[in-house]
Amino acid sequence: MEEIKIEATEKSPRVYFDPENRKFELEGNSRPENVREFFYPIIDKLREYFEDIINNGVEDNQNNPVKFVFQLEYFNSSSAKFISDILILIGNYHKKGMPVKIYWYFDEGDEDMMEVGEDFSEMIDIPFQMIMVSQ
């Protein structure tokens, strides 16, 4: 499976997915003009990757979880829907046995972003590693 590399813009986050090293990163601001056009290909690639893992047996991967890093400074409500779709997808495959680790970064003093991470964690019933970034 190919990597996903999308450089950040003023309105869209940097996206990096390295299937070989089992790491997904979403970083920056997310308020793209066409949210569906931006996120659907990412969600489709993740679903394809997860299906490959499930179909090839998750037993071989128990000690090598897929790492998801969310380091978002801001996202609008449209992006929030797609971020939650990604997290729900992760949660559904985790329930099928896929090992995952989710890292949620937030700036020191940004209680809103911290609470959003906590809410997402509860929503998919997977504990996030909450990481405060000092400024």
Backbone bond lengths (Angstrom), bond angles and torsions (degrees), N, CA, C in turn:
res aa  C-N    CA-C-N  psi(-1)  N-CA   C-N-CA  omega(-1)  CA-C   N-CA-C  phi
1 M - - - 1.444 - - 1.528 108.86 -
2 E 1.306 115.40 142.58 1.466 121.36 -176.98 1.523 111.92 -81.91
3 E 1.322 114.46 154.59 1.457 121.47 173.35 1.521 109.78 -69.49
4 I 1.314 114.32 157.97 1.457 120.94 168.49 1.519 105.86 -113.71
5 K 1.317 115.86 125.46 1.461 120.87 175.62 1.525 107.88 -132.80
6 I 1.313 115.47 111.69 1.464 121.35 176.56 1.522 106.30 -125.38
7 E 1.289 116.28 118.92 1.459 120.44 179.68 1.524 109.96 -74.85
8 A 1.316 115.74 147.62 1.459 121.48 178.77 1.520 110.79 -68.03
9 T 1.309 115.37 147.43 1.456 121.96 171.34 1.525 106.46 -124.07
10 E 1.295 115.50 -175.50 1.461 119.74 176.88 1.531 111.20 -61.27
11 K 1.349 116.12 -30.33 1.460 120.30 -174.58 1.522 114.96 -112.12
12 S 1.315 118.05 -10.98 1.462 118.65 -176.91 1.526 111.17 -129.55
13 P 1.320 115.90 149.35 1.460 120.12 -176.72 1.527 112.70 -78.32
14 R 1.311 113.89 162.16 1.467 119.99 170.20 1.525 106.40 -77.25
15 V 1.320 114.64 134.02 1.463 120.31 177.46 1.517 107.10 -124.83
16 Y 1.306 114.89 129.10 1.459 119.91 176.46 1.517 107.35 -137.41
17 F 1.315 115.12 124.26 1.461 120.56 176.46 1.516 107.68 -129.72
18 D 1.307 115.16 117.74 1.460 122.67 -179.60 1.527 107.92 -114.63
19 P 1.330 117.34 93.27 1.462 119.96 -176.15 1.526 113.14 -61.62
20 E 1.319 116.68 -35.04 1.466 119.89 -178.04 1.524 111.21 -62.73
21 N 1.329 116.43 -40.65 1.466 120.70 179.46 1.522 112.91 -96.59
22 R 1.332 116.43 4.33 1.458 123.34 173.15 1.529 111.92 58.96
23 K 1.343 115.54 49.96 1.462 119.88 -178.76 1.522 110.40 -136.79
24 F 1.334 115.02 134.00 1.457 123.77 177.35 1.521 107.76 -125.12
25 E 1.346 116.86 131.33 1.464 121.23 179.15 1.520 110.09 -129.57
26 L 1.314 115.13 137.26 1.460 122.95 174.43 1.527 105.72 -131.41
27 E 1.331 116.14 117.81 1.460 119.44 -169.25 1.521 111.86 -142.40
28 G 1.332 115.90 137.65 1.466 121.12 173.83 1.512 112.57 114.40
29 N 1.321 114.92 -145.76 1.460 123.03 179.01 1.520 109.61 -103.65
30 S 1.316 115.93 142.36 1.460 119.46 179.64 1.520 110.27 -129.59
31 R 1.311 113.84 103.73 1.460 122.02 173.58 1.526 108.95 -152.50
32 P 1.357 116.48 50.13 1.464 118.44 -178.61 1.517 111.60 -63.68
33 E 1.323 114.73 152.26 1.462 119.19 -178.47 1.519 111.63 -65.95
34 N 1.328 117.49 -42.23 1.454 120.67 176.46 1.531 108.00 -113.74
35 V 1.313 115.05 90.07 1.459 121.46 -173.63 1.530 111.03 -62.81
36 R 1.320 116.74 -41.80 1.473 119.81 179.54 1.523 111.22 -60.49
37 E 1.298 115.52 -46.97 1.470 120.79 -179.12 1.533 110.89 -61.52
38 F 1.306 116.88 -33.75 1.455 120.81 -179.86 1.535 111.20 -75.39
39 F 1.343 117.89 -48.44 1.461 120.97 -170.34 1.523 115.36 -88.66
40 Y 1.332 119.74 -30.77 1.468 120.01 -176.86 1.529 113.58 -56.00
41 P 1.331 119.51 -46.32 1.481 117.56 179.02 1.534 112.72 -62.10
42 I 1.320 116.78 -33.10 1.467 120.56 178.60 1.526 109.75 -67.32
43 I 1.311 116.20 -47.19 1.463 120.84 179.70 1.523 110.42 -62.10
44 D 1.326 117.34 -42.25 1.465 120.78 178.68 1.526 111.91 -61.28
45 K 1.336 117.31 -43.03 1.472 121.23 179.16 1.522 110.87 -64.78
46 L 1.327 116.75 -42.43 1.467 119.88 178.34 1.522 111.07 -62.65
47 R 1.324 116.52 -44.12 1.472 120.46 179.09 1.525 110.28 -60.21
48 E 1.316 116.62 -44.28 1.470 121.55 178.49 1.533 110.35 -60.60
49 Y 1.319 116.50 -44.49 1.456 121.47 179.47 1.529 111.07 -62.60
50 F 1.339 116.52 -46.55 1.457 120.67 179.88 1.526 111.32 -61.63
51 E 1.336 116.56 -41.17 1.469 120.32 178.38 1.525 110.81 -61.42
52 D 1.333 116.83 -40.62 1.472 120.34 177.01 1.523 110.51 -59.78
53 I 1.330 117.05 -43.94 1.466 120.31 -179.74 1.526 110.39 -63.81
54 I 1.327 116.28 -47.12 1.464 120.38 -178.70 1.531 110.19 -63.47
55 N 1.324 117.55 -44.01 1.460 121.38 -177.80 1.530 113.15 -68.73
56 N 1.335 116.39 -26.30 1.467 119.86 -179.83 1.518 112.54 -95.02
57 G 1.311 116.96 1.71 1.463 121.61 176.85 1.511 112.41 94.17
58 V 1.312 115.27 117.64 1.461 119.91 -178.75 1.521 112.43 -78.37
59 E 1.340 117.19 -14.33 1.462 120.11 -177.24 1.524 111.72 -57.42
60 D 1.322 116.82 -37.08 1.456 121.27 -178.84 1.519 112.49 -70.53
61 N 1.306 118.06 -11.86 1.458 122.14 -172.89 1.522 113.84 -111.44
62 Q 1.318 118.66 5.95 1.467 120.68 -173.68 1.527 113.11 -61.48
63 N 1.309 117.68 -32.27 1.465 120.47 -179.98 1.516 112.79 -94.45
64 N 1.323 116.39 7.32 1.459 120.87 -178.23 1.530 109.26 -136.18
65 P 1.338 116.86 74.73 1.467 119.19 -176.03 1.530 111.95 -67.90
66 V 1.307 115.12 155.55 1.458 120.98 171.80 1.527 105.81 -78.62
67 K 1.332 115.82 129.45 1.460 121.38 -176.45 1.524 109.58 -101.15
68 F 1.314 115.55 129.46 1.460 122.25 179.10 1.519 108.31 -117.66
69 V 1.331 115.92 121.87 1.452 121.91 -178.46 1.534 108.06 -114.23
70 F 1.320 115.51 118.95 1.461 121.88 176.53 1.523 106.95 -113.80
71 Q 1.320 115.35 110.44 1.462 120.87 -179.51 1.521 107.77 -127.54
72 L 1.318 113.90 72.43 1.454 120.96 -173.97 1.521 110.60 -100.80
73 E 1.308 115.68 134.40 1.458 121.09 177.29 1.523 110.32 -87.08
74 Y 1.344 114.83 -36.96 1.464 120.97 -178.57 1.522 107.84 -158.08
75 F 1.331 116.29 143.85 1.465 120.73 167.53 1.517 108.32 -147.60
76 N 1.342 114.04 143.88 1.464 118.97 -179.89 1.527 110.06 -83.42
77 S 1.320 115.83 175.95 1.468 119.81 -175.39 1.527 112.25 -64.77
78 S 1.332 117.89 -32.81 1.469 119.87 177.19 1.519 110.57 -65.39
79 S 1.315 116.41 -42.61 1.465 120.17 177.56 1.523 110.99 -65.99
80 A 1.335 116.81 -36.58 1.464 120.50 -179.63 1.520 110.87 -57.78
81 K 1.319 116.74 -38.37 1.463 120.51 179.02 1.520 110.59 -61.85
82 F 1.335 117.41 -42.95 1.457 120.39 -178.16 1.527 112.09 -76.61
83 I 1.318 117.31 -32.20 1.464 120.19 174.04 1.524 108.96 -64.18
84 S 1.325 116.24 -41.52 1.465 118.73 177.22 1.531 110.85 -66.33
85 D 1.329 117.98 -34.73 1.471 120.45 175.51 1.526 110.91 -61.57
86 I 1.332 116.54 -42.24 1.473 120.43 177.40 1.527 109.81 -62.10
87 L 1.323 116.25 -45.39 1.463 119.87 -178.79 1.532 111.86 -66.48
88 I 1.313 117.35 -38.71 1.465 120.32 176.83 1.527 109.86 -63.44
89 L 1.320 116.78 -41.07 1.457 121.34 176.70 1.532 110.07 -59.31
90 I 1.329 116.38 -47.23 1.464 121.05 177.50 1.528 109.76 -58.28
91 G 1.323 116.23 -46.55 1.456 120.91 -179.17 1.520 112.91 -61.43
92 N 1.324 116.74 -40.96 1.467 120.35 179.79 1.526 111.56 -64.05
93 Y 1.315 117.15 -41.32 1.464 119.43 179.65 1.524 111.17 -75.76
94 H 1.313 117.31 -29.62 1.465 120.30 174.74 1.533 109.30 -61.84
95 K 1.331 116.52 -40.42 1.465 120.71 178.32 1.532 111.69 -64.33
96 K 1.326 116.44 -24.25 1.472 120.91 177.24 1.525 111.52 -85.17
97 G 1.333 116.35 1.56 1.457 119.86 174.92 1.514 115.67 110.34
98 M 1.338 117.94 -1.36 1.458 119.99 -179.15 1.530 109.59 -74.70
99 P 1.332 117.58 123.99 1.460 119.60 178.97 1.527 111.37 -76.05
100 V 1.329 116.22 132.97 1.468 121.37 -179.59 1.522 110.06 -138.93
101 K 1.306 114.94 155.29 1.470 123.64 169.79 1.517 105.63 -131.13
102 I 1.323 117.07 132.09 1.462 121.24 -179.88 1.527 108.60 -119.54
103 Y 1.318 114.64 125.55 1.460 122.06 179.99 1.522 107.84 -111.94
104 W 1.327 116.44 122.74 1.461 122.09 -178.57 1.526 107.80 -115.70
105 Y 1.316 116.21 111.56 1.460 122.05 -179.40 1.525 110.08 -94.41
106 F 1.319 115.59 144.17 1.458 121.00 174.58 1.523 108.02 -148.79
107 D 1.309 115.37 148.71 1.462 120.20 179.66 1.524 110.47 -73.38
108 E 1.318 114.67 146.04 1.456 120.85 175.68 1.533 108.94 -54.19
109 G 1.295 116.40 129.04 1.458 121.20 -179.89 1.521 114.29 89.24
110 D 1.324 118.11 -7.92 1.468 121.07 179.43 1.524 109.17 -92.68
111 E 1.321 114.17 77.09 1.459 119.52 -176.91 1.527 112.28 -65.38
112 D 1.334 117.00 -31.19 1.469 119.94 178.61 1.525 111.01 -60.50
113 M 1.338 117.12 -47.89 1.464 120.38 -178.61 1.531 110.68 -67.11
114 M 1.321 116.64 -35.85 1.459 120.32 177.03 1.537 109.52 -63.29
115 E 1.336 116.58 -46.10 1.460 120.46 -178.74 1.524 112.20 -65.95
116 V 1.328 116.98 -35.69 1.463 120.14 176.81 1.529 109.41 -61.88
117 G 1.327 116.57 -44.03 1.464 119.93 176.89 1.515 112.17 -60.48
118 E 1.320 116.41 -43.09 1.461 120.08 177.92 1.530 111.20 -62.94
119 D 1.335 116.40 -41.02 1.466 120.54 178.19 1.529 111.14 -63.77
120 F 1.332 116.61 -45.26 1.463 119.60 177.94 1.533 110.55 -61.26
121 S 1.310 116.99 -41.08 1.462 121.52 179.71 1.526 110.94 -59.63
122 E 1.323 116.19 -45.37 1.467 120.48 177.83 1.521 111.19 -65.79
123 M 1.336 116.07 -38.36 1.461 120.82 -177.33 1.529 111.38 -60.23
124 I 1.337 117.45 -41.35 1.469 119.63 -177.20 1.524 112.33 -100.25
125 D 1.340 116.65 -0.26 1.457 122.72 176.65 1.530 112.54 58.61
126 I 1.332 115.14 42.77 1.463 121.68 173.31 1.531 105.94 -131.58
127 P 1.333 117.47 125.80 1.460 117.76 178.56 1.529 111.24 -67.72
128 F 1.310 116.09 131.58 1.466 121.82 175.78 1.530 108.41 -91.13
129 Q 1.285 115.82 148.25 1.462 120.92 167.18 1.521 105.39 -83.87
130 M 1.323 117.19 107.34 1.461 122.08 -178.02 1.525 107.81 -86.31
131 I 1.333 116.34 124.98 1.462 121.04 -175.29 1.520 109.40 -125.73
132 M 1.343 115.10 114.33 1.466 120.53 178.07 1.528 108.28 -86.89
133 V 1.335 114.96 131.91 1.462 121.52 179.27 1.514 107.62 -102.91
134 S 1.333 116.20 119.98 1.463 120.91 177.62 1.505 109.65 -75.61
135 Q 1.332 115.39 144.04 1.460 119.47 -178.03 1.499 111.29 -98.83
